């Protein structure tokens, strides 16, 4: 798989993961929970968003001029 396709595929997977984590964090907040699981999901969501930002920048460099 060419690097640009791999980056695009990874971005799609991370976007899906971020959406799922966001729903889980939102649901836990609505239920008033402040569990360790919610904290881990929130941290994973933040990390996923940072990775997405970096990969989107890389994708810009992988695309031909």
N, CA, C and O atoms as a GROMACS GRO file, in nm:
protein
  260
    1UNK      N    1   0.084  -0.117   0.000
    1UNK     CA    2   0.000   0.000   0.000
    1UNK      C    3   0.090   0.124   0.000
    1UNK      O    4   0.180   0.135   0.082
    2UNK      N    5   0.065   0.217  -0.091
    2UNK     CA    6   0.144   0.340  -0.094
    2UNK      C    7   0.126   0.420   0.035
    2UNK      O    8   0.021   0.414   0.098
    3UNK      N    9   0.230   0.494   0.074
    3UNK     CA   10   0.222   0.568   0.200
    3UNK      C   11   0.103   0.662   0.210
    3UNK      O   12   0.043   0.674   0.317
    4UNK      N   13   0.067   0.729   0.099
    4UNK     CA   14  -0.046   0.823   0.107
    4UNK      C   15  -0.177   0.750   0.131
    4UNK      O   16  -0.264   0.802   0.201
    5UNK      N   17  -0.194   0.632   0.074
    5UNK     CA   18  -0.316   0.554   0.100
    5UNK      C   19  -0.319   0.504   0.242
    5UNK      O   20  -0.424   0.501   0.306
    6UNK      N   21  -0.203   0.464   0.293
    6UNK     CA   22  -0.195   0.417   0.432
    6UNK      C   23  -0.230   0.530   0.528
    6UNK      O   24  -0.300   0.508   0.627
    7UNK      N   25  -0.182   0.650   0.498
    7UNK     CA   26  -0.214   0.766   0.582
    7UNK      C   27  -0.364   0.794   0.577
    7UNK      O   28  -0.426   0.815   0.681
    8UNK      N   29  -0.422   0.795   0.457
    8UNK     CA   30  -0.566   0.819   0.443
    8UNK      C   31  -0.648   0.715   0.519
    8UNK      O   32  -0.745   0.749   0.587
    9UNK      N   33  -0.610   0.591   0.508
    9UNK     CA   34  -0.682   0.484   0.576
    9UNK      C   35  -0.670   0.499   0.728
    9UNK      O   36  -0.768   0.482   0.801
   10UNK      N   37  -0.552   0.532   0.775
   10UNK     CA   38  -0.530   0.551   0.918
   10UNK      C   39  -0.613   0.669   0.968
   10UNK      O   40  -0.671   0.662   1.076
   11UNK      N   41  -0.618   0.776   0.890
   11UNK     CA   42  -0.699   0.892   0.928
   11UNK      C   43  -0.845   0.851   0.942
   11UNK      O   44  -0.911   0.888   1.039
   12UNK      N   45  -0.896   0.776   0.847
   12UNK     CA   46  -1.037   0.732   0.854
   12UNK      C   47  -1.062   0.649   0.979
   12UNK      O   48  -1.164   0.667   1.046
   13UNK      N   49  -0.971   0.557   1.009
   13UNK     CA   50  -0.987   0.472   1.128
   13UNK      C   51  -0.981   0.556   1.256
   13UNK      O   52  -1.060   0.534   1.348
   14UNK      N   53  -0.891   0.651   1.262
   14UNK     CA   54  -0.879   0.735   1.380
   14UNK      C   55  -0.999   0.828   1.395
   14UNK      O   56  -1.041   0.856   1.507
   15UNK      N   57  -1.055   0.874   1.284
   15UNK     CA   58  -1.176   0.957   1.292
   15UNK      C   59  -1.292   0.876   1.350
   15UNK      O   60  -1.369   0.926   1.431
   16UNK      N   61  -1.302   0.751   1.307
   16UNK     CA   62  -1.406   0.662   1.360
   16UNK      C   63  -1.384   0.639   1.510
   16UNK      O   64  -1.478   0.646   1.589
   17UNK      N   65  -1.261   0.611   1.547
   17UNK     CA   66  -1.229   0.589   1.688
   17UNK      C   67  -1.258   0.714   1.771
   17UNK      O   68  -1.315   0.703   1.880
   18UNK      N   69  -1.222   0.830   1.722
   18UNK     CA   70  -1.246   0.956   1.794
   18UNK      C   71  -1.396   0.977   1.814
   18UNK      O   72  -1.438   1.020   1.922
   19UNK      N   73  -1.475   0.948   1.714
   19UNK     CA   74  -1.621   0.963   1.726
   19UNK      C   75  -1.676   0.868   1.833
   19UNK      O   76  -1.761   0.907   1.912
   20UNK      N   77  -1.628   0.746   1.834
   20UNK     CA   78  -1.675   0.649   1.934
   20UNK      C   79  -1.634   0.691   2.074
   20UNK      O   80  -1.713   0.682   2.168
   21UNK      N   81  -1.510   0.735   2.089
   21UNK     CA   82  -1.462   0.778   2.220
   21UNK      C   83  -1.539   0.901   2.267
   21UNK      O   84  -1.573   0.912   2.385
   22UNK      N   85  -1.566   0.993   2.177
   22UNK     CA   86  -1.641   1.114   2.213
   22UNK      C   87  -1.781   1.078   2.263
   22UNK      O   88  -1.828   1.134   2.361
   23UNK      N   89  -1.846   0.984   2.196
   23UNK     CA   90  -1.979   0.940   2.241
   23UNK      C   91  -1.971   0.878   2.380
   23UNK      O   92  -2.056   0.904   2.465
   24UNK      N   93  -1.870   0.796   2.402
   24UNK     CA   94  -1.854   0.729   2.531
   24UNK      C   95  -1.829   0.831   2.642
   24UNK      O   96  -1.887   0.820   2.750
   25UNK      N   97  -1.744   0.930   2.617
   25UNK     CA   98  -1.714   1.033   2.716
   25UNK      C   99  -1.839   1.116   2.744
   25UNK      O  100  -1.870   1.146   2.859
   26UNK      N  101  -1.911   1.154   2.638
   26UNK     CA  102  -2.033   1.233   2.652
   26UNK      C  103  -2.140   1.156   2.733
   26UNK      O  104  -2.206   1.212   2.820
   27UNK      N  105  -2.153   1.029   2.702
   27UNK     CA  106  -2.250   0.946   2.772
   27UNK      C  107  -2.215   0.935   2.920
   27UNK      O  108  -2.303   0.946   3.006
   28UNK      N  109  -2.088   0.914   2.950
   28UNK     CA  110  -2.046   0.903   3.090
   28UNK      C  111  -2.069   1.033   3.164
   28UNK      O  112  -2.108   1.032   3.280
   29UNK      N  113  -2.046   1.146   3.097
   29UNK     CA  114  -2.068   1.276   3.160
   29UNK      C  115  -2.217   1.299   3.189
   29UNK      O  116  -2.253   1.354   3.293
   30UNK      N  117  -2.301   1.255   3.096
   30UNK     CA  118  -2.446   1.270   3.116
   30UNK      C  119  -2.495   1.185   3.232
   30UNK      O  120  -2.591   1.221   3.301
   31UNK      N  121  -2.429   1.073   3.254
   31UNK     CA  122  -2.467   0.983   3.363
   31UNK      C  123  -2.405   1.026   3.496
   31UNK      O  124  -2.429   0.965   3.600
   32UNK      N  125  -2.325   1.133   3.490
   32UNK     CA  126  -2.264   1.185   3.612
   32UNK      C  127  -2.145   1.106   3.660
   32UNK      O  128  -2.097   1.127   3.772
   33UNK      N  129  -2.097   1.016   3.579
   33UNK     CA  130  -1.983   0.934   3.618
   33UNK      C  131  -1.851   1.005   3.602
   33UNK      O  132  -1.836   1.092   3.516
   34UNK      N  133  -1.759   0.969   3.683
   34UNK     CA  134  -1.622   1.022   3.673
   34UNK      C  135  -1.528   0.906   3.700
   34UNK      O  136  -1.434   0.914   3.780
   35UNK      N  137  -1.556   0.798   3.629
   35UNK     CA  138  -1.481   0.675   3.651
   35UNK      C  139  -1.343   0.679   3.586
   35UNK      O  140  -1.313   0.767   3.506
   36UNK      N  141  -1.263   0.585   3.623
   36UNK     CA  142  -1.131   0.570   3.563
   36UNK      C  143  -1.145   0.543   3.413
   36UNK      O  144  -1.065   0.590   3.332
   37UNK      N  145  -1.246   0.466   3.376
   37UNK     CA  146  -1.270   0.436   3.235
   37UNK      C  147  -1.300   0.564   3.157
   37UNK      O  148  -1.249   0.583   3.046
   38UNK      N  149  -1.382   0.651   3.214
   38UNK     CA  150  -1.414   0.777   3.146
   38UNK      C  151  -1.287   0.861   3.128
   38UNK      O  152  -1.266   0.920   3.023
   39UNK      N  153  -1.205   0.866   3.231
   39UNK     CA  154  -1.081   0.943   3.224
   39UNK      C  155  -0.989   0.887   3.116
   39UNK      O  156  -0.929   0.963   3.039
   40UNK      N  157  -0.977   0.756   3.109
   40UNK     CA  158  -0.894   0.693   3.006
   40UNK      C  159  -0.948   0.720   2.866
   40UNK      O  160  -0.871   0.746   2.774
   41UNK      N  161  -1.079   0.714   2.851
   41UNK     CA  162  -1.140   0.743   2.721
   41UNK      C  163  -1.115   0.887   2.680
   41UNK      O  164  -1.086   0.916   2.564
   42UNK      N  165  -1.125   0.979   2.777
   42UNK     CA  166  -1.101   1.120   2.748
   42UNK      C  167  -0.956   1.142   2.705
   42UNK      O  168  -0.929   1.216   2.610
   43UNK      N  169  -0.863   1.078   2.775
   43UNK     CA  170  -0.721   1.090   2.739
   43UNK      C  171  -0.695   1.031   2.601
   43UNK      O  172  -0.620   1.088   2.521
   44UNK      N  173  -0.757   0.915   2.574
   44UNK     CA  174  -0.740   0.853   2.442
   44UNK      C  175  -0.799   0.941   2.333
   44UNK      O  176  -0.742   0.950   2.224
   45UNK      N  177  -0.911   1.006   2.361
   45UNK     CA  178  -0.973   1.096   2.264
   45UNK      C  179  -0.880   1.213   2.233
   45UNK      O  180  -0.861   1.248   2.116
   46UNK      N  181  -0.824   1.273   2.335
   46UNK     CA  182  -0.731   1.384   2.313
   46UNK      C  183  -0.609   1.340   2.232
   46UNK      O  184  -0.566   1.411   2.141
   47UNK      N  185  -0.555   1.225   2.265
   47UNK     CA  186  -0.439   1.172   2.193
   47UNK      C  187  -0.475   1.144   2.047
   47UNK      O  188  -0.398   1.173   1.956
   48UNK      N  189  -0.592   1.086   2.026
   48UNK     CA  190  -0.638   1.055   1.890
   48UNK      C  191  -0.652   1.183   1.808
   48UNK      O  192  -0.615   1.186   1.690
   49UNK      N  193  -0.704   1.288   1.869
   49UNK     CA  194  -0.719   1.415   1.798
   49UNK      C  195  -0.584   1.474   1.759
   49UNK      O  196  -0.569   1.530   1.650
   50UNK      N  197  -0.486   1.461   1.847
   50UNK     CA  198  -0.350   1.509   1.815
   50UNK      C  199  -0.293   1.429   1.699
   50UNK      O  200  -0.235   1.485   1.606
   51UNK      N  201  -0.309   1.297   1.705
   51UNK     CA  202  -0.259   1.212   1.595
   51UNK      C  203  -0.326   1.248   1.463
   51UNK      O  204  -0.260   1.255   1.359
   52UNK      N  205  -0.455   1.270   1.467
   52UNK     CA  206  -0.527   1.307   1.345
   52UNK      C  207  -0.470   1.436   1.285
   52UNK      O  208  -0.447   1.445   1.164
   53UNK      N  209  -0.448   1.533   1.370
   53UNK     CA  210  -0.394   1.660   1.323
   53UNK      C  211  -0.258   1.640   1.255
   53UNK      O  212  -0.231   1.696   1.149
   54UNK      N  213  -0.172   1.560   1.318
   54UNK     CA  214  -0.039   1.536   1.263
   54UNK      C  215  -0.047   1.458   1.131
   54UNK      O  216   0.024   1.491   1.036
   55UNK      N  217  -0.132   1.357   1.126
   55UNK     CA  218  -0.144   1.278   1.004
   55UNK      C  219  -0.203   1.359   0.889
   55UNK      O  220  -0.166   1.338   0.773
   56UNK      N  221  -0.293   1.450   0.920
   56UNK     CA  222  -0.349   1.534   0.815
   56UNK      C  223  -0.242   1.627   0.758
   56UNK      O  224  -0.242   1.657   0.639
   57UNK      N  225  -0.151   1.672   0.843
   57UNK     CA  226  -0.038   1.750   0.793
   57UNK      C  227   0.053   1.664   0.705
   57UNK      O  228   0.098   1.709   0.599
   58UNK      N  229   0.079   1.542   0.748
   58UNK     CA  230   0.163   1.450   0.670
   58UNK      C  231   0.097   1.421   0.535
   58UNK      O  232   0.165   1.415   0.432
   59UNK      N  233  -0.034   1.403   0.535
   59UNK     CA  234  -0.105   1.376   0.411
   59UNK      C  235  -0.081   1.488   0.310
   59UNK      O  236  -0.068   1.462   0.191
   60UNK      N  237  -0.075   1.610   0.357
   60UNK     CA  238  -0.048   1.723   0.270
   60UNK      C  239   0.088   1.713   0.203
   60UNK      O  240   0.104   1.757   0.089
   61UNK      N  241   0.184   1.656   0.272
   61UNK     CA  242   0.318   1.640   0.215
   61UNK      C  243   0.326   1.519   0.121
   61UNK      O  244   0.410   1.516   0.030
   62UNK      N  245   0.240   1.421   0.142
   62UNK     CA  246   0.242   1.299   0.060
   62UNK      C  247   0.177   1.319  -0.076
   62UNK      O  248   0.206   1.246  -0.170
   63UNK      N  249   0.089   1.418  -0.086
   63UNK     CA  250   0.017   1.438  -0.211
   63UNK      C  251   0.110   1.506  -0.313
   63UNK      O  252   0.181   1.600  -0.279
   64UNK      N  253   0.108   1.459  -0.436
   64UNK     CA  254   0.191   1.520  -0.538
   64UNK      C  255   0.146   1.662  -0.568
   64UNK      O  256   0.029   1.697  -0.551
   65UNK      N  257   0.240   1.744  -0.611
   65UNK     CA  258   0.211   1.884  -0.646
   65UNK      C  259   0.134   1.896  -0.774
   65UNK      O  260   0.102   2.007  -0.817
   0.00000   0.00000   0.00000
